[in-house]
Amino acid sequence: MNVSTLEQIEVKIAFLEQANAELSDVVSRQHRDIETLRAQVAALAERVEAAQSRSDTLTPELERPPHY
């Protein structure tokens, strides 16, 4: 194996290490985003459930007519 071939291999390894680090950062950021979105979905589900339980307790005379 000559010096040129060894340099090419070293360059490829350096490139792959950099690409691996960048991909790791992307995966980490996506994980944080997913966790944030899960929390938001859970909060919205609670709000929808609370709104549905409130609307179940309304009597017809307290509801607005459909034309409003």
MILODO-12913 format. One record per residue: x, y, z of N, C-alpha, C, CB in turn; residue in three letters. Coordinates in nm, 4 decimals, decimal comma, padded with zeros to 6 digits. Atoms other than C-alpha are relative to their C-alpha. Glycine has a CB too. Layout:
n.c1->X&n.c2->Y&n.c3->Z&ca.c1->X&ca.c2->Y&ca.c3->Z&c.c1->X&c.c2->Y&c.c3->Z&cb.c1->X&cb.c2->Y&cb.c3->Z&resn->ALA
...
END
This chain:
n.c1->00,0858&n.c2->-00,1170&n.c3->00,0000&ca.c1->00,0000&ca.c2->00,0000&ca.c3->00,0000&c.c1->00,0904&c.c2->00,1232&c.c3->00,0000&cb.c1->-00,0976&cb.c2->-00,0002&cb.c3->00,1232&resn->MET
n.c1->-00,0866&n.c2->-00,1172&n.c3->00,0077&ca.c1->00,1551&ca.c2->00,3272&ca.c3->-00,1042&c.c1->-00,0589&c.c2->00,1172&c.c3->00,0789&cb.c1->00,0219&cb.c2->00,0404&cb.c3->-00,1463&resn->ASN
n.c1->00,0376&n.c2->-00,1168&n.c3->-00,0793&ca.c1->00,1329&ca.c2->00,6695&ca.c3->00,0621&c.c1->-00,1272&c.c2->00,0646&c.c3->-00,0541&cb.c1->00,1141&cb.c2->00,1021&cb.c3->00,0020&resn->VAL
n.c1->00,1170&n.c2->-00,0615&n.c3->00,0617&ca.c1->-00,1269&ca.c2->00,8017&ca.c3->-00,1841&c.c1->-00,1277&c.c2->-00,0747&c.c3->00,0371&cb.c1->00,0161&cb.c2->00,0041&cb.c3->-00,1517&resn->SER
n.c1->00,1162&n.c2->00,0805&n.c3->-00,0355&ca.c1->-00,3655&ca.c2->00,5157&ca.c3->-00,1162&c.c1->-00,0345&c.c2->00,0174&c.c3->00,1469&cb.c1->00,0252&cb.c2->-00,1475&cb.c3->-00,0314&resn->THR
n.c1->00,0213&n.c2->-00,0196&n.c3->-00,1434&ca.c1->-00,3211&ca.c2->00,5575&ca.c3->00,2570&c.c1->-00,0619&c.c2->00,1373&c.c3->00,0270&cb.c1->00,1331&cb.c2->-00,0147&cb.c3->00,0768&resn->LEU
n.c1->00,0580&n.c2->-00,1334&n.c3->-00,0157&ca.c1->-00,3951&ca.c2->00,9313&ca.c3->00,2298&c.c1->-00,1461&c.c2->00,0021&c.c3->-00,0422&cb.c1->00,0790&cb.c2->00,1023&cb.c3->-00,0812&resn->GLU
n.c1->00,1384&n.c2->00,0059&n.c3->00,0465&ca.c1->-00,7117&ca.c2->00,8602&ca.c3->00,0318&c.c1->-00,0894&c.c2->-00,0677&c.c3->00,1040&cb.c1->-00,0085&cb.c2->-00,0749&cb.c3->-00,1341&resn->GLN
n.c1->00,0762&n.c2->00,0699&n.c3->-00,1038&ca.c1->-00,8281&ca.c2->00,6175&ca.c3->00,2989&c.c1->-00,0195&c.c2->00,0898&c.c3->00,1214&cb.c1->00,0710&cb.c2->-00,1303&cb.c3->00,0410&resn->ILE
n.c1->00,0102&n.c2->-00,0908&n.c3->-00,1143&ca.c1->-00,7534&ca.c2->00,8694&ca.c3->00,5732&c.c1->-00,0992&c.c2->00,1124&c.c3->-00,0273&cb.c1->00,1371&cb.c2->00,0585&cb.c3->00,0338&resn->GLU
n.c1->00,0944&n.c2->-00,1058&n.c3->00,0366&ca.c1->-00,9468&ca.c2->01,1399&ca.c3->00,3875&c.c1->-00,1426&c.c2->-00,0528&c.c3->00,0057&cb.c1->00,0312&cb.c2->00,0552&cb.c3->-00,1407&resn->VAL
n.c1->00,1336&n.c2->00,0595&n.c3->-00,0033&ca.c1->-01,2442&ca.c2->00,9073&ca.c3->00,3450&c.c1->-00,0466&c.c2->-00,0232&c.c3->00,1429&cb.c1->-00,0017&cb.c2->-00,1315&cb.c3->-00,0773&resn->LYS
n.c1->00,0361&n.c2->00,0225&n.c3->-00,1413&ca.c1->-01,2365&ca.c2->00,8144&ca.c3->00,7128&c.c1->-00,0353&c.c2->00,1315&c.c3->00,0675&cb.c1->00,1157&cb.c2->-00,0690&cb.c3->00,0760&resn->ILE
n.c1->00,0290&n.c2->-00,1311&n.c3->-00,0592&ca.c1->-01,2226&ca.c2->01,1808&ca.c3->00,8137&c.c1->-00,1358&c.c2->00,0503&c.c3->-00,0470&cb.c1->00,1103&cb.c2->00,1021&cb.c3->-00,0362&resn->ALA
n.c1->00,1294&n.c2->-00,0420&n.c3->00,0532&ca.c1->-01,5180&ca.c2->01,2563&ca.c3->00,5846&c.c1->-00,1130&c.c2->-00,0789&c.c3->00,0669&cb.c1->-00,0044&cb.c2->-00,0188&cb.c3->-00,1536&resn->PHE
n.c1->00,1027&n.c2->00,0840&n.c3->-00,0616&ca.c1->-01,7159&ca.c2->00,9636&ca.c3->00,7256&c.c1->-00,0206&c.c2->00,0344&c.c3->00,1472&cb.c1->00,0372&cb.c2->-00,1471&cb.c3->-00,0139&resn->LEU
n.c1->00,0128&n.c2->-00,0405&n.c3->-00,1398&ca.c1->-01,6418&ca.c2->01,0699&ca.c3->01,0833&c.c1->-00,0775&c.c2->00,1309&c.c3->00,0123&cb.c1->00,1384&cb.c2->00,0144&cb.c3->00,0643&resn->GLU
n.c1->00,0726&n.c2->-00,1274&n.c3->-00,0016&ca.c1->-01,7648&ca.c2->01,4225&ca.c3->01,0068&c.c1->-00,1470&c.c2->-00,0225&c.c3->-00,0333&cb.c1->00,0629&cb.c2->00,0999&cb.c3->-00,0996&resn->GLN
n.c1->00,1382&n.c2->00,0286&n.c3->00,0376&ca.c1->-02,0779&ca.c2->01,2905&ca.c3->00,8350&c.c1->-00,0728&c.c2->-00,0697&c.c3->00,1134&cb.c1->-00,0049&cb.c2->-00,0859&cb.c3->-00,1266&resn->ALA
n.c1->00,0592&n.c2->00,0708&n.c3->-00,1134&ca.c1->-02,1427&ca.c2->01,0590&ca.c3->01,1298&c.c1->-00,0343&c.c2->00,0970&c.c3->00,1132&cb.c1->00,0957&cb.c2->-00,1090&cb.c3->00,0507&resn->ASN
n.c1->00,0250&n.c2->-00,0992&n.c3->-00,1043&ca.c1->-02,1136&ca.c2->01,3487&ca.c3->01,3754&c.c1->-00,1188&c.c2->00,0884&c.c3->-00,0372&cb.c1->00,1253&cb.c2->00,0861&cb.c3->00,0235&resn->ALA
n.c1->00,1121&n.c2->-00,0836&n.c3->00,0451&ca.c1->-02,3521&ca.c2->01,5619&ca.c3->01,1677&c.c1->-00,1316&c.c2->-00,0754&c.c3->00,0100&cb.c1->00,0225&cb.c2->00,0472&cb.c3->-00,1444&resn->GLU
n.c1->00,1221&n.c2->00,0803&n.c3->-00,0091&ca.c1->-02,6057&ca.c2->01,2806&ca.c3->01,1454&c.c1->-00,0409&c.c2->-00,0222&c.c3->00,1449&cb.c1->00,0195&cb.c2->-00,1345&cb.c3->-00,0699&resn->LEU
n.c1->00,0299&n.c2->00,0162&n.c3->-00,1418&ca.c1->-02,5803&ca.c2->01,2234&ca.c3->01,5181&c.c1->-00,0658&c.c2->00,1257&c.c3->00,0561&cb.c1->00,1278&cb.c2->-00,0325&cb.c3->00,0783&resn->SER
n.c1->00,0605&n.c2->-00,1257&n.c3->-00,0435&ca.c1->-02,6576&ca.c2->01,5912&ca.c3->01,5780&c.c1->-00,1434&c.c2->00,0123&c.c3->-00,0503&cb.c1->00,0832&cb.c2->00,1189&cb.c3->-00,0489&resn->ASP
n.c1->00,1344&n.c2->-00,0068&n.c3->00,0575&ca.c1->-02,9584&ca.c2->01,5705&ca.c3->01,3462&c.c1->-00,0948&c.c2->-00,0932&c.c3->00,0757&cb.c1->00,0031&cb.c2->-00,0368&cb.c3->-00,1503&resn->VAL
n.c1->00,0840&n.c2->00,0962&n.c3->-00,0726&ca.c1->-03,0923&ca.c2->01,2612&ca.c3->01,5212&c.c1->-00,0305&c.c2->00,0516&c.c3->00,1403&cb.c1->00,0692&cb.c2->-00,1384&cb.c3->00,0079&resn->VAL
n.c1->00,0202&n.c2->-00,0550&n.c3->-00,1339&ca.c1->-03,0449&ca.c2->01,4250&ca.c3->01,8600&c.c1->-00,1024&c.c2->00,1135&c.c3->-00,0028&cb.c1->00,1334&cb.c2->00,0502&cb.c3->00,0580&resn->SER
n.c1->00,0941&n.c2->-00,1111&n.c3->00,0128&ca.c1->-03,2290&ca.c2->01,7394&ca.c3->01,7478&c.c1->-00,1406&c.c2->-00,0512&c.c3->-00,0302&cb.c1->00,0460&cb.c2->00,0967&cb.c3->-00,1101&resn->ARG
n.c1->00,1304&n.c2->00,0569&n.c3->00,0323&ca.c1->-03,5110&ca.c2->01,5322&ca.c3->01,5980&c.c1->-00,0623&c.c2->-00,0671&c.c3->00,1225&cb.c1->00,0128&cb.c2->-00,1009&cb.c3->-00,1150&resn->GLN
n.c1->00,0508&n.c2->00,0630&n.c3->-00,1215&ca.c1->-03,5433&ca.c2->01,3379&ca.c3->01,9223&c.c1->-00,0595&c.c2->00,1045&c.c3->00,0942&cb.c1->00,1119&cb.c2->-00,0781&cb.c3->00,0709&resn->HIS
n.c1->00,0523&n.c2->-00,1074&n.c3->-00,0847&ca.c1->-03,5841&ca.c2->01,6614&ca.c3->02,1188&c.c1->-00,1302&c.c2->00,0550&c.c3->-00,0576&cb.c1->00,1038&cb.c2->00,1131&cb.c3->00,0144&resn->ARG
n.c1->00,1213&n.c2->-00,0507&n.c3->00,0644&ca.c1->-03,8403&ca.c2->01,7866&ca.c3->01,8648&c.c1->-00,1164&c.c2->-00,0964&c.c3->00,0185&cb.c1->00,0246&cb.c2->00,0242&cb.c3->-00,1490&resn->ASP
n.c1->00,1058&n.c2->00,1002&n.c3->-00,0162&ca.c1->-04,0362&ca.c2->01,4610&ca.c3->01,8855&c.c1->-00,0523&c.c2->00,0010&c.c3->00,1432&cb.c1->00,0520&cb.c2->-00,1409&cb.c3->-00,0369&resn->ILE
n.c1->00,0437&n.c2->-00,0038&n.c3->-00,1394&ca.c1->-04,0441&ca.c2->01,4758&ca.c3->02,2655&c.c1->-00,0854&c.c2->00,1240&c.c3->00,0263&cb.c1->00,1214&cb.c2->-00,0022&cb.c3->00,0945&resn->GLU
n.c1->00,0792&n.c2->-00,1222&n.c3->-00,0147&ca.c1->-04,1694&ca.c2->01,8356&ca.c3->02,2494&c.c1->-00,1371&c.c2->-00,0164&c.c3->-00,0642&cb.c1->00,0735&cb.c2->00,1198&cb.c3->-00,0622&resn->THR
n.c1->00,1269&n.c2->00,0215&n.c3->00,0681&ca.c1->-04,4373&ca.c2->01,7403&ca.c3->01,9978&c.c1->-00,0886&c.c2->-00,0978&c.c3->00,0749&cb.c1->00,0241&cb.c2->-00,0499&cb.c3->-00,1404&resn->LEU
n.c1->00,0786&n.c2->00,0946&n.c3->-00,0795&ca.c1->-04,5469&ca.c2->01,4443&ca.c3->02,2106&c.c1->-00,0648&c.c2->00,0701&c.c3->00,1186&cb.c1->00,0883&cb.c2->-00,1160&cb.c3->00,0489&resn->ARG
n.c1->00,0548&n.c2->-00,0739&n.c3->-00,1136&ca.c1->-04,5905&ca.c2->01,6748&ca.c3->02,5090&c.c1->-00,1132&c.c2->00,0917&c.c3->-00,0451&cb.c1->00,1103&cb.c2->00,0818&cb.c3->00,0695&resn->ALA
n.c1->00,1048&n.c2->-00,0876&n.c3->00,0513&ca.c1->-04,7913&ca.c2->01,9191&ca.c3->02,2975&c.c1->-00,1254&c.c2->-00,0778&c.c3->-00,0372&cb.c1->00,0506&cb.c2->00,0771&cb.c3->-00,1205&resn->GLN
n.c1->00,1149&n.c2->00,0828&n.c3->00,0371&ca.c1->-05,0137&ca.c2->01,6419&ca.c3->02,1614&c.c1->-00,0734&c.c2->-00,0463&c.c3->00,1259&cb.c1->00,0453&cb.c2->-00,1222&cb.c3->-00,0847&resn->VAL
n.c1->00,0625&n.c2->00,0432&n.c3->-00,1251&ca.c1->-05,0756&ca.c2->01,5140&ca.c3->02,5144&c.c1->-00,0789&c.c2->00,1148&c.c3->00,0624&cb.c1->00,1066&cb.c2->-00,0518&cb.c3->00,0991&resn->ALA
n.c1->00,0697&n.c2->-00,1159&n.c3->-00,0559&ca.c1->-05,1671&ca.c2->01,8646&ca.c3->02,6318&c.c1->-00,1267&c.c2->00,0311&c.c3->-00,0807&cb.c1->00,0936&cb.c2->00,1231&cb.c3->00,0022&resn->ALA
n.c1->00,1175&n.c2->-00,0250&n.c3->00,0832&ca.c1->-05,4019&ca.c2->01,9122&ca.c3->02,3361&c.c1->-00,1068&c.c2->-00,1063&c.c3->00,0210&cb.c1->00,0395&cb.c2->00,0055&cb.c3->-00,1470&resn->LEU
n.c1->00,0964&n.c2->00,1072&n.c3->-00,0254&ca.c1->-05,5637&ca.c2->01,5743&ca.c3->02,3991&c.c1->-00,0735&c.c2->00,0249&c.c3->00,1315&cb.c1->00,0707&cb.c2->-00,1372&cb.c3->00,0032&resn->ALA
n.c1->00,0645&n.c2->-00,0330&n.c3->-00,1278&ca.c1->-05,6291&ca.c2->01,6780&ca.c3->02,7593&c.c1->-00,0987&c.c2->00,1143&c.c3->-00,0168&cb.c1->00,1051&cb.c2->00,0367&cb.c3->00,1057&resn->GLU
n.c1->00,0905&n.c2->-00,1134&n.c3->00,0215&ca.c1->-05,7810&ca.c2->02,0067&ca.c3->02,6431&c.c1->-00,1257&c.c2->-00,0434&c.c3->-00,0749&cb.c1->00,0714&cb.c2->00,1117&cb.c3->-00,0776&resn->ARG
n.c1->00,1155&n.c2->00,0482&n.c3->00,0761&ca.c1->-06,0056&ca.c2->01,8290&ca.c3->02,3917&c.c1->-00,0904&c.c2->-00,0822&c.c3->00,0906&cb.c1->00,0452&cb.c2->-00,0841&cb.c3->-00,1220&resn->VAL
n.c1->00,0790&n.c2->00,0820&n.c3->-00,0910&ca.c1->-06,1152&ca.c2->01,5790&ca.c3->02,6540&c.c1->-00,0757&c.c2->00,0869&c.c3->00,0997&cb.c1->00,0897&cb.c2->-00,0993&cb.c3->00,0740&resn->GLU
n.c1->00,0656&n.c2->-00,0910&n.c3->-00,0942&ca.c1->-06,1899&ca.c2->01,8588&ca.c3->02,9004&c.c1->-00,1135&c.c2->00,0764&c.c3->-00,0685&cb.c1->00,1023&cb.c2->00,0989&cb.c3->00,0596&resn->ALA
n.c1->00,1043&n.c2->-00,0730&n.c3->00,0730&ca.c1->-06,3845&ca.c2->02,0503&ca.c3->02,6368&c.c1->-00,1189&c.c2->-00,0915&c.c3->-00,0292&cb.c1->00,0565&cb.c2->00,0579&cb.c3->-00,1319&resn->ALA
n.c1->00,1086&n.c2->00,0937&n.c3->00,0262&ca.c1->-06,5853&ca.c2->01,7405&ca.c3->02,5482&c.c1->-00,0785&c.c2->-00,0283&c.c3->00,1261&cb.c1->00,0539&cb.c2->-00,1295&cb.c3->-00,0580&resn->GLN
n.c1->00,0723&n.c2->00,0265&n.c3->-00,1246&ca.c1->-06,6707&ca.c2->01,6737&ca.c3->02,9107&c.c1->-00,0826&c.c2->00,1212&c.c3->00,0404&cb.c1->00,0978&cb.c2->-00,0377&cb.c3->00,1128&resn->SER
n.c1->00,0787&n.c2->-00,1208&n.c3->-00,0289&ca.c1->-06,7818&ca.c2->02,0357&ca.c3->02,9506&c.c1->-00,1211&c.c2->00,0086&c.c3->-00,0923&cb.c1->00,0872&cb.c2->00,1267&cb.c3->-00,0149&resn->ARG
n.c1->00,1118&n.c2->-00,0097&n.c3->00,0938&ca.c1->-06,9962&ca.c2->02,0182&ca.c3->02,6385&c.c1->-00,1048&c.c2->-00,1065&c.c3->00,0288&cb.c1->00,0498&cb.c2->-00,0129&cb.c3->-00,1441&resn->SER
n.c1->00,0969&n.c2->00,1034&n.c3->-00,0370&ca.c1->-07,1572&ca.c2->01,6963&ca.c3->02,7648&c.c1->-00,0910&c.c2->00,0470&c.c3->00,1122&cb.c1->00,0720&cb.c2->-00,1279&cb.c3->00,0418&resn->ASP
n.c1->00,0792&n.c2->-00,0467&n.c3->-00,1133&ca.c1->-07,2792&ca.c2->01,8835&ca.c3->03,0719&c.c1->-00,0938&c.c2->00,1143&c.c3->-00,0383&cb.c1->00,0915&cb.c2->00,0442&cb.c3->00,1123&resn->THR
n.c1->00,0878&n.c2->-00,1088&n.c3->00,0418&ca.c1->-07,4458&ca.c2->02,1648&ca.c3->02,8734&c.c1->-00,1384&c.c2->-00,0544&c.c3->-00,0327&cb.c1->00,0591&cb.c2->00,0742&cb.c3->-00,1217&resn->LEU
n.c1->00,1380&n.c2->00,0361&n.c3->00,0334&ca.c1->-07,8202&ca.c2->02,1457&ca.c3->02,8524&c.c1->-00,0378&c.c2->00,0729&c.c3->-00,1283&cb.c1->-00,0991&cb.c2->00,0359&cb.c3->00,1168&resn->THR
n.c1->00,0367&n.c2->-00,0646&n.c3->00,1268&ca.c1->-07,9943&ca.c2->02,2338&ca.c3->02,5249&c.c1->-00,0360&c.c2->00,1476&c.c3->00,0140&cb.c1->-00,1157&cb.c2->-00,0726&cb.c3->-00,0615&resn->PRO
n.c1->00,0365&n.c2->-00,1419&n.c3->-00,0142&ca.c1->-08,1242&ca.c2->02,5641&ca.c3->02,6645&c.c1->00,1218&c.c2->00,0896&c.c3->00,0207&cb.c1->-00,0963&cb.c2->00,0177&cb.c3->00,1165&resn->GLU
n.c1->-00,1215&n.c2->-00,0797&n.c3->-00,0166&ca.c1->-07,7668&ca.c2->02,6758&ca.c3->02,7409&c.c1->00,0824&c.c2->00,0078&c.c3->-00,1284&cb.c1->00,0850&cb.c2->-00,0578&cb.c3->00,1115&resn->LEU
n.c1->-00,0745&n.c2->-00,0004&n.c3->00,1262&ca.c1->-07,6406&ca.c2->02,6001&ca.c3->02,3904&c.c1->-00,0547&c.c2->00,1076&c.c3->-00,0925&cb.c1->-00,0070&cb.c2->-00,1385&cb.c3->-00,0686&resn->GLU
n.c1->00,0429&n.c2->-00,0999&n.c3->00,0986&ca.c1->-07,6514&ca.c2->02,8576&ca.c3->02,1145&c.c1->-00,0738&c.c2->-00,0694&c.c3->-00,1134&cb.c1->00,1214&cb.c2->00,0802&cb.c3->-00,0549&resn->ARG
n.c1->00,0678&n.c2->00,0577&n.c3->00,1156&ca.c1->-07,8895&ca.c2->02,7958&ca.c3->01,8274&c.c1->00,0986&c.c2->-00,0135&c.c3->-00,1171&cb.c1->-00,1220&cb.c2->00,0874&cb.c3->-00,0409&resn->PRO
n.c1->-00,0938&n.c2->00,0254&n.c3->00,1103&ca.c1->-07,7214&ca.c2->02,6645&ca.c3->01,5090&c.c1->00,0221&c.c2->00,1204&c.c3->-00,0913&cb.c1->-00,0496&cb.c2->-00,1153&cb.c3->-00,0823&resn->PRO
n.c1->-00,0169&n.c2->-00,1141&n.c3->00,0908&ca.c1->-07,7749&ca.c2->02,9912&ca.c3->01,3197&c.c1->00,0871&c.c2->00,1095&c.c3->00,0599&cb.c1->-00,1354&cb.c2->00,0576&cb.c3->-00,0368&resn->HIS
n.c1->-00,0858&n.c2->-00,1004&n.c3->-00,0599&ca.c1->-07,5526&ca.c2->03,1870&ca.c3->01,5603&c.c1->00,1417&c.c2->-00,0251&c.c3->-00,0333&cb.c1->-00,0172&cb.c2->00,0045&cb.c3->00,1476&resn->TYR
END
